[in-house]
Amino acid sequence: MADDYEKTALIIRLIIATGIRTSELPSVTIEAVVEGYVELEFLKNTRVVIFPDDISDQILKYASERGITSGAVFLTLNGIPCGKGSMFHAFGKLAAAAGIEPERLTCDALRKYYSDKQMAERNISIVQSLLGYKNVNFYVEFNRQDDGALLKNLEDLF
C-alpha cells in the first residue's frame, strides 16, 4: 500500500512540475527521463514536456528501486503502464488517506494548479503551449472549475 502511495505522490509531483496528463503517463519512460524530455501529441497538437532535474532524479530512483531499466516507469500491479483510469482510482485512495475529499484531487485540478503557477511567471501563450492547447480559451475553461483552495496545501502533504 505504501508503494502505491509513493507512486501516486511521485505522479502528482510530476503533473505539478510538468502539466503532463495522466493519459500521457505511458510516455514517461526511462529513456525519456534520461533524455530529459518527451514529445507528446494530444488532439493533433505536439508539445515537448521537459522533466526538471529534481523530478528526473526522483523518477530514476523510483524506477531503480523497482528494477525498471527501460520502458514505462509507472506501472499497474499487472505490469501495464498507468493511465487515466488507474490514476483516477489511485488519486481517490491517496486523497482519502490524506483526509481530503477525493473529488478535490484530480488530474484536471493538478493541471490547473500547474497552469496557475506558470501564469504567475509567463504569458498566456507560453502556458498554452506548455499545456498543449491551440486555443487561448483553455485558461478560461480551467478557471470555470470551482476549486477554491483545492491544492493550496498539496505541497505540504508531500
Backbone torsions as a table, in degrees:
resi	resn	phi	psi	omega
1	MET	NA	-43.9	179.7
2	ALA	-61.5	-35.9	178.9
3	ASP	-63.6	-39.9	177.0
4	ASP	-61.4	-43.2	179.0
5	TYR	-64.9	-39.4	178.9
6	GLU	-62.5	-44.4	178.5
7	LYS	-63.0	-46.5	-179.0
8	THR	-63.1	-43.0	179.0
9	ALA	-62.9	-38.6	178.1
10	LEU	-66.9	-39.3	177.3
11	ILE	-64.4	-39.2	177.5
12	ILE	-62.3	-45.2	177.6
13	ARG	-60.2	-40.8	179.3
14	LEU	-62.3	-45.1	179.7
15	ILE	-63.7	-43.7	-179.8
16	ILE	-64.7	-34.7	-177.4
17	ALA	-82.6	-24.4	-172.6
18	THR	-126.9	-19.3	-176.4
19	GLY	77.6	12.6	-179.3
20	ILE	-65.0	147.5	177.8
21	ARG	-85.7	153.0	176.8
22	THR	-63.8	-30.5	178.3
23	SER	-68.1	-16.0	-179.7
24	GLU	-95.7	-1.2	-177.9
25	LEU	-57.2	-35.4	177.5
26	PRO	-59.2	-19.9	178.3
27	SER	-80.2	-10.7	177.2
28	VAL	-83.2	92.0	-177.9
29	THR	-109.2	163.6	175.6
30	ILE	-55.6	-44.7	-177.9
31	GLU	-60.3	-43.7	179.9
32	ALA	-66.8	-41.1	-179.5
33	VAL	-65.6	-42.5	177.7
34	VAL	-62.5	-40.8	178.0
35	GLU	-66.3	-28.8	178.0
36	GLY	98.1	-2.6	-179.8
37	TYR	-160.5	166.0	173.8
38	VAL	-141.8	140.7	175.2
39	GLU	-93.7	127.7	-177.5
40	LEU	-123.1	147.0	175.8
41	GLU	-122.1	130.9	178.9
42	PHE	-141.4	122.2	-179.1
43	LEU	50.4	46.4	177.6
44	LYS	66.4	12.0	174.2
45	ASN	-104.8	130.2	178.1
46	THR	-106.0	137.4	175.3
47	ARG	-142.4	159.7	177.5
48	VAL	-107.4	127.2	175.8
49	VAL	-105.6	120.6	-180.0
50	ILE	-97.8	129.9	178.9
51	PHE	-87.6	117.7	175.9
52	PRO	-60.2	150.5	-176.4
53	ASP	-54.6	-44.1	-177.5
54	ASP	-64.3	-38.6	177.4
55	ILE	-69.0	-42.1	177.4
56	SER	-57.2	-46.0	179.9
57	ASP	-60.7	-43.5	179.9
58	GLN	-65.0	-41.3	-179.9
59	ILE	-65.7	-45.1	-179.4
60	LEU	-65.6	-37.1	176.1
61	LYS	-64.7	-46.8	178.4
62	TYR	-56.5	-47.0	-178.4
63	ALA	-65.2	-43.4	-179.3
64	SER	-60.6	-42.7	180.0
65	GLU	-63.7	-21.0	-178.6
66	ARG	-107.7	4.8	177.4
67	GLY	73.8	21.7	178.0
68	ILE	-87.7	114.6	-175.6
69	THR	-112.3	-13.8	176.4
70	SER	-158.7	164.1	178.6
71	GLY	78.0	-162.9	-176.5
72	ALA	-59.9	139.0	-178.4
73	VAL	-85.3	-43.7	-172.9
74	PHE	-97.1	111.0	-175.2
75	LEU	-121.4	152.1	173.0
76	THR	-77.3	176.2	177.0
77	LEU	-61.1	-24.7	179.2
78	ASN	-87.2	2.3	178.4
79	GLY	82.9	11.5	179.1
80	ILE	-92.0	139.0	177.5
81	PRO	-56.2	135.3	178.2
82	CYS	-63.6	145.9	177.2
83	GLY	-141.6	-162.1	-174.7
84	LYS	-58.4	-46.6	-177.2
85	GLY	-63.1	-47.8	-178.8
86	SER	-67.4	-32.1	-179.4
87	MET	-74.8	-34.3	176.4
88	PHE	-57.5	-46.4	179.7
89	HIS	-66.0	-46.0	-178.2
90	ALA	-64.1	-41.0	178.1
91	PHE	-62.0	-40.6	179.1
92	GLY	-62.1	-42.9	178.9
93	LYS	-65.5	-43.0	179.9
94	LEU	-66.4	-41.3	178.7
95	ALA	-60.3	-46.2	179.3
96	ALA	-61.0	-42.1	179.5
97	ALA	-65.3	-31.6	-179.9
98	ALA	-86.1	-4.6	177.8
99	GLY	79.3	25.1	175.8
100	ILE	-118.5	157.6	-178.9
101	GLU	-64.5	129.8	-178.2
102	PRO	-56.2	-32.4	-178.9
103	GLU	-71.3	-8.9	177.8
104	ARG	-89.2	-15.8	-179.1
105	LEU	-113.2	90.2	-178.2
106	THR	-130.5	162.2	177.1
107	CYS	-60.7	-41.9	179.7
108	ASP	-61.1	-40.2	178.9
109	ALA	-66.0	-39.8	178.7
110	LEU	-66.1	-40.1	177.9
111	ARG	-67.3	-33.9	176.2
112	LYS	-66.0	-41.7	176.8
113	TYR	-58.5	-46.0	176.9
114	TYR	-58.9	-48.3	-177.5
115	SER	-64.3	-37.6	178.0
116	ASP	-63.6	-42.9	177.6
117	LYS	-62.8	-41.2	-179.8
118	GLN	-68.4	-39.5	-179.7
119	MET	-63.2	-27.6	178.7
120	ALA	-70.0	-21.5	-175.6
121	GLU	-114.5	-17.7	-172.6
122	ARG	-134.0	173.2	176.1
123	ASN	-88.0	166.3	-173.3
124	ILE	-62.7	-33.0	179.8
125	SER	-65.1	-39.6	178.5
126	ILE	-68.2	-43.9	179.1
127	VAL	-63.4	-40.2	176.5
128	GLN	-56.4	-45.4	179.3
129	SER	-66.3	-42.7	179.2
130	LEU	-60.1	-35.6	-178.7
131	LEU	-88.4	-10.8	176.8
132	GLY	83.1	34.4	178.1
133	TYR	-109.3	142.0	174.5
134	LYS	-82.8	-32.5	-170.4
135	ASN	-99.9	132.9	178.5
136	VAL	-66.2	-19.2	-179.3
137	ASN	-65.9	-7.0	179.4
138	PHE	-56.5	-39.2	-175.5
139	TYR	-68.0	-36.3	175.9
140	VAL	-62.3	-42.2	178.5
141	GLU	-61.3	-45.8	179.0
142	PHE	-59.8	-41.5	-177.2
143	ASN	-70.4	-14.4	176.9
144	ARG	-74.0	-17.1	176.9
145	GLN	-73.1	129.0	-179.2
146	ASP	-92.2	85.3	-177.6
147	ASP	-106.5	-6.8	179.4
148	GLY	51.6	-118.9	-178.9
149	ALA	-100.1	37.7	-174.3
150	LEU	-40.8	-54.0	-173.1
151	LEU	-116.4	19.7	-172.9
152	LYS	-61.9	-26.9	178.7
153	ASN	-109.0	10.7	-176.2
154	LEU	-60.1	-43.0	-178.9
155	GLU	-62.8	-29.7	178.0
156	ASP	-72.1	-24.7	179.0
157	LEU	-65.0	-33.5	-174.3
158	PHE	-116.3	NA	NA
